[in-house]
Amino acid sequence: MLEGLILLIMFVLVGYLVAKLTMAILKWLAVNTIVGLILVGLLNFLGVVHIELNLINFLIIAVGGVIGVFILILLSLF
């Protein structure tokens, strides 16, 4: 009986930690994506580069953020 209660407490604790880390990662990805898309929109608006927003470019921006935008700029120049 006591082992089952300890196991249940451990499952709840692990579930809480997994949920908390997942939300932290999703928040970081959301901020990265928003900053990257604003940067791409600004660069496209100013005419510095032309980066079209397709699925692959969006994934690079979402994961890489500002660094992903610079990678796309370098790829668009060559």
Contacts in CASP RR format, 6 or more apart in sequence:
PFRMAT RR
TARGET T0000
AUTHOR 0000-0000-0000
METHOD contacts of the structure
MODEL  1
MLEGLILLIMFVLVGYLVAKLTMAILKWLAVNTIVGLILVGLLNFLGVVH
IELNLINFLIIAVGGVIGVFILILLSLF
29 62 0 8 1.000
29 63 0 8 1.000
32 62 0 8 1.000
32 63 0 8 1.000
32 64 0 8 1.000
32 65 0 8 1.000
32 66 0 8 1.000
33 61 0 8 1.000
33 62 0 8 1.000
33 65 0 8 1.000
35 65 0 8 1.000
35 66 0 8 1.000
36 61 0 8 1.000
36 65 0 8 1.000
36 66 0 8 1.000
36 68 0 8 1.000
36 69 0 8 1.000
37 53 0 8 1.000
37 61 0 8 1.000
39 66 0 8 1.000
39 69 0 8 1.000
40 51 0 8 1.000
40 53 0 8 1.000
40 61 0 8 1.000
40 69 0 8 1.000
40 72 0 8 1.000
43 49 0 8 1.000
43 51 0 8 1.000
43 69 0 8 1.000
43 73 0 8 1.000
44 50 0 8 1.000
44 51 0 8 1.000
49 73 0 8 1.000
49 76 0 8 1.000
49 77 0 8 1.000
50 76 0 8 1.000
51 57 0 8 1.000
51 69 0 8 1.000
51 72 0 8 1.000
51 73 0 8 1.000
51 76 0 8 1.000
57 72 0 8 1.000
60 68 0 8 1.000
60 71 0 8 1.000
60 72 0 8 1.000
61 68 0 8 1.000
61 69 0 8 1.000
61 72 0 8 1.000
64 71 0 8 1.000
END
